[in-house]
Amino acid sequence: MGNILTILVALIFVAAIFTPFLYGVWRQKTGLYLSFIPLLIFICLLVEALHLAPHEGFILDTPIVFLPGMNLAFRIDGLTLIFGLLISGIGFLILLYSAKYMAKYERQGHFYTYLMFFMGSMIGMVFSDNLIIMFMFWEITSVASFFLIGFDHHREKSRQAALQALLITGFGGLSLLFAVILIGNICGSYNVSDLLRQHIHVGNHPHYYLILTLIILAAITKSAQFPFHFWLPGAMEAPTPVSAYLHSATMVNAGVFLLMRLYPVMGGTVFWKYSLMITGCITMFLGAFFALGQRDLKRILAFTTISALGTMVLLVGIDTTDSLKAALVFFIVHGLYKGGLFMLAGIVEKTTGTRDIYALHGLFRSLPITAIVTLLALVSMAGLPPMLGFIGKELIYEAKMQLPDVSWLILPLSVGANIMLVAVAINIYYQLFTKKKDREDIVLHYKEREIPFTMLLGPVVLAISGVLLGLYPQMLNALVSNALYFMGNIVYDTKLSLWHGYNDVLRVSIFTVLSGILIFILRKPVTKLIVKMIVWFDIYHLPTLFTNSINNYLKGAARSTNRIQHGYHRYYLLTFFLVVMALVALQLFRMKNMEITDTAPGPVKLHVLMLLIVSSLAVVYTVFTKSRLAAIIALGVSGYGIAMLYLYYGAVDLAITQFLAETV
């Protein structure tokens, strides 16, 4: 099975290369045929997950022919399987969805090429055992996402959003590269399996804080954490299949995966704990807060994604077994409901021609199946039974209550964020499906029976999965326990259940739902207040600050280039010789005990002195003359003079070389 998985992952990249040619043959069925590759990968991973022992993990090692000494080592354990199953499973559904959604787009062959490259790089990044190979796949995801986000390149907003995402995630990629190199030098290996087997922890090393800072920068830029969160709402300019895939269970979760993967090596310190907790708390609350003030359905989902990512980073930072378990379960929860909601947003946009939720009403009668599936996804997002989202929210509250030192701050912020998410979920459903008609009827571009089955299949499968895993969460027990074990030898018998009894956690959950309903009832004054606060916050608009900083950097670079690259060659030569002289002088100054052991030379002959003087004067004249021809002649005089000196002192080979150089 392991060799089959390696072949299938390689097949993704092969398919990506040949997709533009295959599209000429397959046309509209390209997405359908390509979807079989992630489907087979999902089946392979599911078989591995069903047969995985509690503490079992193994490596699939394949030599890379064109990189001697480097192996493509795939690591199979609970953590990689959880991420891999969602990446391949949702990837299969997205390709089916794209087959009809992208039907009227131009350059569809290029779209599938970018999507397949992204899918392959995400799977490669998650399963890579070697940190260098992981970094290579990490960077491919950034480049592929640039082309996907900017697919509508004829629109300026798409180009700006793509460039913004590339610059921010690229900055994080550079940070990750430095961190990986330092980890390899300190630990003596770049293989995660070696680091886990030898129980290596970098916490006591002098460079620990530098390495951890670099890793956190890589994670928060990729996972859209404050203050780098603004690239994610901008990325909603991408086609909906891109948003549904990249921004639900794949690219934006890469940073969270990085933190989980390196937790045994870097985690468990005070700096790890508080840096991630502070970042996660701010992101979690601001994401939910901004979601309440949006009108565009995809932007609403983008800000709720930011809030969910902040929650996951916070849970990893809390640094307890319960918090890590909650983070793993919540990752599954978020991938299932958010992927479905993005695809449903695309269906609403296709049928109505708009994503403005306040311009829509009463779609339940026209789109009953879409309405029911949306309800299930939003119920999971709000954390209500019987969905898996309810279990995830209960685990989150339970983990945050076990922090006696900071729970007084983290728990209220978490409850506040979840209250706003409940209000957002109710408001989305009300505005789209149940609001009474207060304006003219909405003209539908398509009736629901005209919506292709492949577009509805994804949301339906994900919604049903959320229900089944909510009713039978024990199906995840072995996988989560195995993932916890390989996140730091945590031996934990996971026992997920829908009902935990009537306790403090359930009471907080009930309070969250009731408060969310109250916020929804008071939505008009609350929304006005939030919009005003968002406008105030926009005084310090982070995207504008980012754009201005890039522009100012480019202007500064142009000014410094004009000053340094001024075009006067004599000053270039003068600078070069001054720097060389300074370096020689510095070295002579440092060699305080320098001794000359050779015998002292005899008296200098007159003709030798004249050659030195003429050569030196020629160099000075070359630097200061304004005539190019005179400078060339003077430079030649200097060169021939030095050659004569070589010849006089018996260095015939040097003299010949110098003569040839000057002549040519």
C-alpha positions as CSV (number, residue, x, y, z in Angstrom):
1,M,0.0,0.0,0.0
2,G,2.9,2.4,0.8
3,N,4.4,2.1,-2.7
4,I,0.9,2.7,-4.2
5,L,0.6,5.9,-2.2
6,T,4.0,7.2,-3.4
7,I,3.1,6.4,-7.0
8,L,-0.3,8.2,-6.7
9,V,1.3,11.3,-5.3
10,A,3.8,11.3,-8.1
11,L,0.9,10.8,-10.5
12,I,-0.7,14.1,-9.3
13,F,2.4,16.0,-10.5
14,V,2.5,14.1,-13.8
15,A,-1.2,14.8,-14.3
16,A,-0.6,18.5,-13.5
17,I,2.1,18.7,-16.2
18,F,0.0,17.1,-18.9
19,T,-3.4,18.6,-17.9
20,P,-3.3,21.5,-20.5
21,F,-2.9,18.8,-23.2
22,L,-5.4,16.4,-21.7
23,Y,-8.0,19.2,-21.5
24,G,-7.9,19.5,-25.3
25,V,-9.2,15.9,-25.3
26,W,-11.3,15.6,-22.2
27,R,-12.7,19.2,-22.3
28,Q,-15.5,19.6,-19.7
29,K,-14.8,16.1,-18.2
30,T,-11.3,17.0,-17.2
31,G,-12.1,17.7,-13.6
32,L,-14.2,14.5,-13.4
33,Y,-11.3,12.3,-14.7
34,L,-8.7,14.0,-12.6
35,S,-10.8,13.5,-9.5
36,F,-10.0,9.8,-9.5
37,I,-6.4,10.4,-8.4
38,P,-7.3,12.1,-5.1
39,L,-10.1,9.5,-4.6
40,L,-7.6,6.7,-4.9
41,I,-5.2,8.5,-2.5
42,F,-8.2,8.9,0.0
43,I,-9.0,5.2,-0.2
44,C,-5.3,4.3,0.4
45,L,-5.1,6.6,3.4
46,L,-8.4,5.4,4.7
47,V,-7.2,1.7,4.6
48,E,-4.0,2.7,6.4
49,A,-6.1,4.6,9.0
50,L,-8.4,1.6,9.7
51,H,-5.4,-0.7,10.2
52,L,-3.2,1.7,12.2
53,A,-2.2,0.5,15.7
54,P,-2.4,3.0,18.6
55,H,1.4,3.7,18.6
56,E,2.3,2.7,15.1
57,G,3.9,4.9,12.5
58,F,6.2,4.1,9.6
59,I,8.3,5.6,6.8
60,L,8.0,5.1,3.1
61,D,11.5,5.8,1.8
62,T,12.2,6.4,-1.9
63,P,15.6,7.7,-3.2
64,I,15.4,10.8,-5.4
65,V,17.5,10.1,-8.5
66,F,18.2,13.8,-9.4
67,L,19.1,14.7,-5.8
68,P,21.9,12.3,-4.7
69,G,21.8,11.7,-1.0
70,M,18.2,12.9,-0.6
71,N,15.3,10.6,-0.2
72,L,11.6,11.2,-0.6
73,A,10.5,9.8,2.8
74,F,6.8,9.8,3.5
75,R,5.8,9.6,7.1
76,I,2.6,7.8,7.9
77,D,1.1,8.4,11.4
78,G,-2.2,9.6,12.9
79,L,-1.3,13.3,12.4
80,T,-0.4,13.0,8.7
81,L,-3.4,10.7,8.1
82,I,-5.9,13.2,9.6
83,F,-4.6,16.0,7.4
84,G,-4.1,13.7,4.3
85,L,-7.6,12.3,4.5
86,L,-9.1,15.8,4.4
87,I,-6.8,17.1,1.7
88,S,-7.4,14.2,-0.6
89,G,-11.1,13.8,0.2
90,I,-12.1,17.4,-0.2
91,G,-9.7,17.6,-3.2
92,F,-11.8,14.9,-4.9
93,L,-15.0,16.8,-4.2
94,I,-13.5,20.1,-5.4
95,L,-12.5,18.6,-8.7
96,L,-16.0,17.3,-9.2
97,Y,-17.4,20.7,-8.2
98,S,-15.0,22.5,-10.5
99,A,-16.0,20.5,-13.6
100,K,-19.3,22.3,-13.8
101,Y,-18.5,25.5,-11.9
102,M,-15.6,26.4,-14.1
103,A,-17.4,25.4,-17.3
104,K,-17.6,28.9,-18.8
105,Y,-14.2,30.0,-17.7
106,E,-11.3,30.4,-20.1
107,R,-8.0,28.6,-19.6
108,Q,-9.6,25.7,-17.7
109,G,-6.6,23.5,-18.6
110,H,-4.3,26.0,-16.7
111,F,-6.7,26.0,-13.8
112,Y,-6.6,22.3,-13.3
113,T,-2.8,22.4,-13.7
114,Y,-2.5,24.9,-10.8
115,L,-5.0,23.0,-8.7
116,M,-3.2,19.6,-9.2
117,F,0.2,21.1,-8.4
118,F,-1.3,22.6,-5.3
119,M,-2.9,19.4,-4.2
120,G,0.2,17.4,-4.8
121,S,2.4,19.8,-2.9
122,M,0.0,19.9,0.1
123,I,0.0,16.1,0.3
124,G,3.7,16.0,-0.1
125,M,4.2,18.7,2.6
126,V,2.0,16.9,5.1
127,F,3.6,13.4,4.6
128,S,7.3,14.6,4.2
129,D,9.6,13.2,6.8
130,N,12.5,15.4,5.7
131,L,12.2,19.0,6.7
132,I,14.0,20.2,3.6
133,I,11.6,18.4,1.3
134,M,8.7,19.7,3.5
135,F,10.0,23.2,2.9
136,M,10.1,22.6,-0.9
137,F,6.5,21.5,-1.0
138,W,5.6,24.4,1.4
139,E,6.9,26.8,-1.2
140,I,5.2,25.1,-4.1
141,T,1.9,25.6,-2.3
142,S,2.6,29.4,-2.1
143,V,3.4,29.6,-5.8
144,A,0.5,27.5,-6.9
145,S,-1.9,29.5,-4.7
146,F,-0.6,32.7,-6.4
147,F,-1.7,31.4,-9.7
148,L,-5.0,30.1,-8.3
149,I,-5.9,33.3,-6.4
150,G,-5.0,35.4,-9.4
151,F,-6.7,33.2,-12.0
152,D,-9.0,36.0,-13.1
153,H,-5.9,38.0,-14.0
154,H,-7.8,40.4,-16.1
155,R,-9.2,41.9,-12.9
156,E,-6.9,44.2,-10.9
157,K,-8.2,43.1,-7.5
158,S,-7.4,39.4,-8.3
159,R,-3.8,40.4,-9.3
160,Q,-3.4,42.4,-6.1
161,A,-4.8,39.7,-3.9
162,A,-2.6,37.1,-5.5
163,L,0.6,39.2,-5.1
164,Q,-0.3,40.1,-1.5
165,A,-0.8,36.4,-0.6
166,L,2.5,35.5,-2.3
167,L,4.5,38.2,-0.6
168,I,3.2,37.4,2.9
169,T,3.4,33.6,2.6
170,G,6.8,34.0,0.8
171,F,8.1,35.9,3.8
172,G,7.0,33.1,6.0
173,G,8.7,30.6,3.7
174,L,12.0,32.4,4.1
175,S,11.6,32.2,7.8
176,L,10.9,28.5,7.7
177,L,14.0,27.9,5.5
178,F,16.2,29.6,8.1
179,A,14.6,27.7,10.9
180,V,14.9,24.3,9.2
181,I,18.6,24.9,8.5
182,L,19.2,25.8,12.1
183,I,17.3,22.8,13.4
184,G,19.3,20.5,11.1
185,N,22.6,21.9,12.2
186,I,21.7,21.7,15.9
187,C,20.1,18.2,15.8
188,G,22.3,16.7,13.2
189,S,19.3,15.5,11.1
190,Y,16.6,16.9,9.0
191,N,14.3,13.9,9.4
192,V,11.3,14.2,11.7
193,S,11.5,10.5,12.5
194,D,15.1,10.9,13.8
195,L,14.1,13.9,15.9
196,L,11.2,12.0,17.4
197,R,13.1,8.7,17.9
198,Q,16.0,10.5,19.7
199,H,13.6,12.7,21.7
200,I,15.5,15.8,20.6
201,H,14.3,19.1,22.0
202,V,15.9,22.4,21.1
203,G,14.6,24.3,24.1
204,N,17.9,24.5,25.9
205,H,19.9,25.6,22.9
206,P,21.1,29.3,22.7
207,H,19.4,29.7,19.3
208,Y,16.0,28.3,20.5
209,Y,14.2,31.7,20.7
210,L,15.5,32.6,17.2
211,I,14.4,29.3,15.7
212,L,11.0,29.4,17.4
213,T,10.4,33.0,16.3
214,L,11.1,32.0,12.7
215,I,8.8,29.0,12.9
216,I,6.0,31.1,14.4
217,L,6.4,33.7,11.6
218,A,6.1,30.9,9.0
219,A,3.0,29.5,10.7
220,I,1.1,32.7,11.3
221,T,1.7,34.1,7.8
222,K,0.5,30.8,6.2
223,S,-2.4,30.4,8.6
224,A,-3.6,34.1,8.3
225,Q,-2.9,35.0,12.0
226,F,-3.0,38.6,13.2
227,P,-1.4,40.9,12.0
228,F,-0.9,38.9,8.7
229,H,-4.6,37.9,8.5
230,F,-5.7,40.4,5.9
231,W,-4.4,38.4,2.9
232,L,-7.1,35.8,3.4
233,P,-10.2,38.0,2.9
234,G,-8.5,39.5,-0.1
235,A,-7.9,36.0,-1.5
236,M,-11.7,35.7,-1.9
237,E,-11.2,37.2,-5.3
238,A,-10.3,33.7,-6.4
239,P,-12.9,31.4,-8.1
240,T,-15.1,29.7,-5.5
241,P,-13.5,26.2,-5.9
242,V,-10.2,27.7,-5.0
243,S,-11.6,29.3,-1.9
244,A,-13.4,26.1,-0.9
245,Y,-10.2,24.1,-1.2
246,L,-7.3,26.4,-0.2
247,H,-9.2,28.2,2.6
248,S,-11.0,25.4,4.4
249,A,-8.8,22.3,4.9
250,T,-5.5,22.8,3.0
251,M,-3.3,25.9,2.6
252,V,-4.5,27.9,5.6
253,N,-4.0,24.9,7.9
254,A,-0.4,24.4,6.8
255,G,0.8,26.7,9.5
256,V,-1.2,24.8,12.1
257,F,0.2,21.5,10.8
258,L,3.8,22.9,11.1
259,L,3.2,23.8,14.7
260,M,1.8,20.3,15.5
261,R,4.6,18.5,13.6
262,L,7.4,20.4,15.3
263,Y,5.7,20.5,18.7
264,P,7.9,17.6,20.1
265,V,11.0,19.5,19.0
266,M,10.1,23.1,19.9
267,G,7.0,23.0,22.1
268,G,6.5,22.9,25.9
269,T,8.3,26.2,26.8
270,V,6.9,29.4,28.2
271,F,7.8,31.3,25.0
272,W,5.9,28.8,22.9
273,K,2.9,28.9,25.1
274,Y,2.4,32.6,25.5
275,S,3.4,33.7,22.0
276,L,0.9,31.3,20.4
277,M,-1.8,31.9,23.0
278,I,-1.7,35.7,22.5
279,T,-1.6,35.4,18.7
280,G,-4.4,32.9,18.6
281,C,-6.6,34.8,21.1
282,I,-6.4,38.1,19.1
283,T,-7.0,36.3,15.8
284,M,-9.9,34.2,17.1
285,F,-11.8,37.2,18.5
286,L,-11.1,39.7,15.6
287,G,-12.0,37.2,13.0
288,A,-15.5,36.5,14.5
289,F,-15.9,40.3,15.2
290,F,-15.2,41.3,11.6
291,A,-17.4,38.5,10.2
292,L,-20.5,40.2,11.8
293,G,-20.0,43.3,9.8
294,Q,-19.6,41.8,6.3
295,R,-22.1,41.6,3.5
296,D,-20.3,39.4,1.0
297,L,-20.9,35.7,1.8
298,K,-17.4,34.6,0.9
299,R,-15.8,37.4,3.0
300,I,-18.0,36.3,5.9
301,L,-16.7,32.8,5.6
302,A,-13.2,34.1,5.2
303,F,-13.3,35.9,8.5
304,T,-14.9,33.0,10.3
305,T,-12.0,30.9,8.9
306,I,-9.6,33.4,10.4
307,S,-11.3,33.0,13.8
308,A,-11.2,29.2,13.5
309,L,-7.5,29.2,12.6
310,G,-6.9,31.5,15.6
311,T,-8.7,28.9,17.8
312,M,-6.5,26.1,16.5
313,V,-3.3,28.1,17.1
314,L,-4.5,29.0,20.6
315,L,-5.2,25.4,21.4
316,V,-1.7,24.3,20.3
317,G,-0.3,27.1,22.4
318,I,-2.2,26.0,25.5
319,D,0.1,23.0,25.5
320,T,-2.0,20.4,27.3
321,T,-3.1,17.0,26.1
322,D,-6.7,18.1,26.1
323,S,-6.0,21.2,24.1
324,L,-4.0,19.2,21.5
325,K,-6.9,16.7,21.2
326,A,-9.3,19.6,20.8
327,A,-7.1,21.1,18.1
328,L,-7.1,17.9,16.1
329,V,-10.8,17.3,16.4
330,F,-11.6,21.0,15.6
331,F,-9.4,20.8,12.5
332,I,-11.6,18.0,11.2
333,V,-14.8,19.9,12.2
334,H,-13.7,23.1,10.4
335,G,-12.6,21.3,7.2
336,L,-16.0,19.5,6.9
337,Y,-18.3,22.5,7.5
338,K,-16.2,25.2,5.9
339,G,-15.5,23.3,2.7
340,G,-19.2,22.7,2.3
341,L,-20.1,26.3,3.1
342,F,-17.7,27.7,0.5
343,M,-19.1,25.4,-2.2
344,L,-22.7,26.3,-1.2
345,A,-21.7,30.0,-1.5
346,G,-20.7,29.3,-5.1
347,I,-24.0,27.6,-5.8
348,V,-25.9,30.7,-4.4
349,E,-23.7,33.0,-6.5
350,K,-24.3,30.9,-9.6
351,T,-28.1,30.8,-9.1
352,T,-28.7,34.4,-8.0
353,G,-25.7,36.3,-9.5
354,T,-24.7,37.9,-6.2
355,R,-23.0,37.0,-2.9
356,D,-24.5,39.9,-0.9
357,I,-26.6,38.2,1.7
358,Y,-28.7,41.4,2.4
359,A,-29.7,41.5,-1.3
360,L,-31.2,37.9,-1.0
361,H,-34.3,36.5,0.6
362,G,-36.6,33.5,0.7
363,L,-34.4,31.1,-1.3
364,F,-35.7,28.1,0.6
365,R,-38.6,27.5,-1.8
366,S,-36.3,27.8,-4.8
367,L,-33.3,25.9,-3.4
368,P,-34.6,23.5,-0.8
369,I,-31.8,21.0,-1.0
370,T,-29.2,23.8,-0.8
371,A,-31.0,25.2,2.2
372,I,-31.0,21.9,4.1
373,V,-27.4,21.2,3.4
374,T,-26.5,24.8,4.4
375,L,-28.4,24.4,7.6
376,L,-26.4,21.3,8.6
377,A,-23.1,23.1,7.9
378,L,-24.1,26.2,9.8
379,V,-25.3,24.1,12.8
380,S,-21.8,22.5,12.9
381,M,-20.3,26.0,12.7
382,A,-22.4,27.2,15.6
383,G,-21.4,24.1,17.6
384,L,-24.9,22.5,18.0
385,P,-25.8,18.8,18.3
386,P,-25.8,16.4,16.7
387,M,-23.0,17.7,14.5
388,L,-19.3,17.0,15.1
389,G,-19.0,20.7,15.6
390,F,-20.8,20.4,18.9
391,I,-18.2,17.9,20.2
392,G,-15.4,20.2,18.9
393,K,-16.7,23.2,20.8
394,E,-17.2,21.1,24.0
395,L,-13.6,20.0,23.8
396,I,-12.4,23.5,23.2
397,Y,-14.2,24.8,26.3
398,E,-13.0,21.9,28.4
399,A,-9.3,22.6,27.4
400,K,-9.6,26.3,28.2
401,M,-11.1,25.7,31.6
402,Q,-8.0,23.7,32.6
403,L,-5.8,26.8,32.7
404,P,-6.0,28.3,36.2
405,D,-3.5,31.0,35.4
406,V,-5.0,32.5,32.3
407,S,-8.5,30.9,31.9
408,W,-10.1,34.0,33.3
409,L,-9.0,35.8,30.1
410,I,-9.0,33.1,27.5
411,L,-12.4,31.5,28.3
412,P,-14.4,34.8,28.0
413,L,-12.7,35.7,24.8
414,S,-13.4,32.2,23.4
415,V,-17.0,32.4,24.5
416,G,-17.4,35.9,23.0
417,A,-15.9,34.7,19.7
418,N,-18.3,31.7,19.6
419,I,-21.3,33.8,20.5
420,M,-20.5,36.0,17.4
421,L,-20.1,32.9,15.2
422,V,-23.5,31.6,16.4
423,A,-25.0,35.0,15.4
424,V,-23.2,34.9,12.1
425,A,-24.5,31.4,11.3
426,I,-28.1,32.3,12.2
427,N,-27.9,35.5,10.2
428,I,-26.5,33.8,7.1
429,Y,-29.4,31.3,7.1
430,Y,-32.0,33.9,7.8
431,Q,-30.9,36.3,5.2
432,L,-30.6,33.7,2.5
433,F,-33.4,31.3,3.1
434,T,-36.1,32.4,5.6
435,K,-36.3,36.2,5.4
436,K,-39.7,37.4,4.3
437,K,-39.8,39.2,0.9
438,D,-39.3,42.9,1.5
439,R,-38.4,43.8,-2.1
440,E,-39.0,42.5,-5.6
441,D,-38.5,38.8,-6.4
442,I,-35.0,37.6,-7.0
443,V,-34.4,36.4,-10.5
444,L,-32.7,33.1,-10.5
445,H,-30.2,32.3,-13.2
446,Y,-30.7,28.5,-12.6
447,K,-33.4,26.5,-10.8
448,E,-32.2,24.0,-8.3
449,R,-33.0,21.0,-10.5
450,E,-30.7,22.6,-13.1
451,I,-27.7,22.7,-10.6
452,P,-25.4,19.9,-11.6
453,F,-25.2,16.9,-9.3
454,T,-21.4,17.2,-9.1
455,M,-21.8,20.7,-7.5
456,L,-24.2,19.5,-4.9
457,L,-22.4,16.3,-4.1
458,G,-19.5,17.9,-2.2
459,P,-21.6,19.9,0.3
460,V,-24.0,16.9,0.8
461,V,-21.1,14.5,1.5
462,L,-19.4,16.9,3.9
463,A,-22.6,17.7,5.7
464,I,-23.5,14.0,6.1
465,S,-20.0,13.3,7.3
466,G,-20.4,15.9,10.0
467,V,-23.6,14.3,11.1
468,L,-22.2,10.7,11.1
469,L,-19.1,11.7,13.0
470,G,-21.2,13.6,15.4
471,L,-23.4,10.6,16.2
472,Y,-20.5,8.1,16.1
473,P,-17.4,10.1,17.1
474,Q,-15.7,7.0,18.4
475,M,-14.7,6.4,14.7
476,L,-12.0,9.1,15.3
477,N,-10.7,7.7,18.6
478,A,-7.8,5.6,17.3
479,L,-6.7,8.2,14.7
480,V,-6.6,11.0,17.3
481,S,-4.9,8.9,19.9
482,N,-2.2,7.9,17.4
483,A,-1.7,11.6,16.3
484,L,-1.3,12.6,20.0
485,Y,1.3,9.9,20.5
486,F,3.4,11.2,17.6
487,M,3.1,14.8,18.8
488,G,5.3,14.1,21.8
489,N,4.9,10.5,23.1
490,I,1.5,11.4,24.6
491,V,-0.1,8.2,25.6
492,Y,-3.8,9.0,25.7
493,D,-6.9,6.9,25.2
494,T,-9.2,9.2,23.3
495,K,-12.9,8.6,24.0
496,L,-15.0,11.1,22.0
497,S,-18.8,11.1,22.7
498,L,-21.7,13.4,21.8
499,W,-23.0,13.6,25.4
500,H,-20.6,14.5,28.2
501,G,-23.3,15.0,30.8
502,Y,-24.7,18.2,32.3
503,N,-21.6,20.0,33.5
504,D,-19.9,23.4,33.4
505,V,-18.9,22.9,29.8
506,L,-22.4,22.2,28.7
507,R,-23.7,25.2,30.6
508,V,-21.2,27.5,28.9
509,S,-22.3,26.0,25.5
510,I,-25.9,26.8,26.3
511,F,-25.0,30.3,27.3
512,T,-23.1,30.7,24.1
513,V,-26.0,29.6,21.9
514,L,-28.6,31.8,23.8
515,S,-26.3,34.8,23.7
516,G,-25.7,34.2,19.9
517,I,-29.5,34.2,19.4
518,L,-29.8,37.5,21.4
519,I,-27.1,39.1,19.2
520,F,-29.0,38.0,16.1
521,I,-32.2,39.5,17.5
522,L,-30.4,42.8,18.1
523,R,-28.5,42.5,14.8
524,K,-29.4,45.9,13.4
525,P,-27.9,48.1,16.2
526,V,-25.1,45.6,16.8
527,T,-24.2,45.5,13.1
528,K,-24.2,49.3,12.9
529,L,-21.9,49.5,15.9
530,I,-19.6,46.9,14.5
531,V,-19.4,48.6,11.1
532,K,-18.5,51.9,12.9
533,M,-15.8,50.1,14.8
534,I,-14.5,48.5,11.6
535,V,-14.3,51.9,10.0
536,W,-12.3,53.1,13.0
537,F,-10.1,50.1,12.7
538,D,-9.6,50.8,9.0
539,I,-7.7,54.0,10.1
540,Y,-4.9,51.5,10.7
541,H,-5.9,49.4,7.7
542,L,-3.4,46.6,7.5
543,P,-3.6,45.9,3.8
544,T,-3.0,49.6,3.1
545,L,-0.1,49.7,5.5
546,F,1.3,46.6,3.9
547,T,0.9,48.0,0.4
548,N,2.4,51.4,1.4
549,S,5.4,49.7,3.1
550,I,6.1,47.7,-0.1
551,N,5.8,50.9,-2.2
552,N,8.1,52.8,0.2
553,Y,10.6,50.0,0.1
554,L,10.7,50.0,-3.7
555,K,11.1,53.8,-3.7
556,G,13.9,53.6,-1.2
557,A,15.6,50.9,-3.2
558,A,15.3,53.1,-6.4
559,R,16.8,56.0,-4.5
560,S,19.7,54.0,-3.1
561,T,20.3,52.4,-6.5
562,N,20.5,55.8,-8.2
563,R,23.0,56.9,-5.6
564,I,25.2,53.7,-5.8
565,Q,24.8,52.8,-9.4
566,H,25.4,56.4,-10.7
567,G,27.2,55.4,-13.9
568,Y,30.7,56.9,-13.1
569,H,33.1,54.0,-13.5
570,R,36.0,55.9,-11.9
571,Y,34.1,56.1,-8.6
572,Y,33.3,52.4,-8.9
573,L,37.1,51.7,-9.1
574,L,37.8,54.1,-6.4
575,T,35.3,52.4,-4.1
576,F,36.6,49.0,-4.9
577,F,40.3,49.9,-4.2
578,L,39.4,51.7,-1.0
579,V,37.4,48.7,0.3
580,V,40.3,46.4,-0.6
581,M,42.8,48.7,1.1
582,A,40.6,48.9,4.2
583,L,40.3,45.1,4.4
584,V,44.0,44.7,4.1
585,A,44.7,47.4,6.7
586,L,42.2,45.8,9.1
587,Q,43.9,42.4,8.7
588,L,47.3,44.0,9.3
589,F,46.0,45.7,12.4
590,R,44.7,42.5,13.8
591,M,48.0,40.7,13.1
592,K,49.8,42.6,15.9
593,N,52.6,39.9,16.3
594,M,53.3,39.7,12.5
595,E,57.0,39.0,11.7
596,I,58.8,39.1,8.4
597,T,61.1,36.1,8.4
598,D,62.5,36.6,4.9
599,T,65.8,38.4,4.4
600,A,65.5,42.1,3.9
601,P,65.6,43.2,0.2
602,G,68.6,45.1,-1.2
603,P,68.5,48.7,-2.2
604,V,65.8,49.7,-4.7
605,K,67.1,50.3,-8.2
606,L,66.3,53.6,-9.9
607,H,64.5,52.0,-12.9
608,V,62.4,49.9,-10.5
609,L,61.4,53.0,-8.6
610,M,60.5,54.8,-11.8
611,L,58.3,51.9,-12.8
612,L,56.5,52.0,-9.5
613,I,56.0,55.8,-9.7
614,V,54.7,55.7,-13.3
615,S,52.3,52.8,-12.5
616,S,51.0,54.5,-9.4
617,L,50.5,57.9,-11.3
618,A,48.8,56.0,-14.1
619,V,46.3,54.5,-11.6
620,V,45.6,57.9,-10.1
621,Y,45.2,59.5,-13.5
622,T,42.8,56.7,-14.6
623,V,40.5,57.4,-11.6
624,F,40.3,61.2,-12.0
625,T,40.5,61.8,-15.8
626,K,37.2,62.6,-17.6
627,S,38.4,61.2,-20.9
628,R,37.6,57.6,-21.5
629,L,40.3,57.1,-24.1
630,A,42.9,58.7,-21.7
631,A,41.7,56.4,-18.9
632,I,42.1,53.3,-21.1
633,I,45.6,54.3,-22.1
634,A,46.6,55.2,-18.5
635,L,45.2,51.9,-17.3
636,G,47.3,50.1,-19.9
637,V,50.4,52.0,-18.8
638,S,49.8,50.9,-15.2
639,G,49.3,47.2,-16.3
640,Y,52.4,47.1,-18.5
641,G,54.4,48.7,-15.7
642,I,53.3,46.0,-13.3
643,A,54.2,43.3,-15.9
644,M,57.7,44.8,-16.2
645,L,58.1,44.6,-12.4
646,Y,57.1,40.9,-12.5
647,L,59.6,40.3,-15.3
648,Y,62.4,42.1,-13.5
649,Y,62.0,40.0,-10.3
650,G,61.9,36.7,-12.3
651,A,58.2,36.0,-12.2
652,V,58.1,35.2,-15.9
653,D,54.7,33.3,-15.8
654,L,53.0,36.2,-14.1
655,A,54.6,38.7,-16.5
656,I,53.4,36.8,-19.5
657,T,49.9,36.5,-18.1
658,Q,49.8,40.3,-17.3
659,F,51.1,41.1,-20.8
660,L,48.4,39.0,-22.4
661,A,45.7,40.4,-20.2
662,E,46.6,44.0,-21.0
663,T,47.0,43.3,-24.7
664,V,43.7,41.5,-25.1
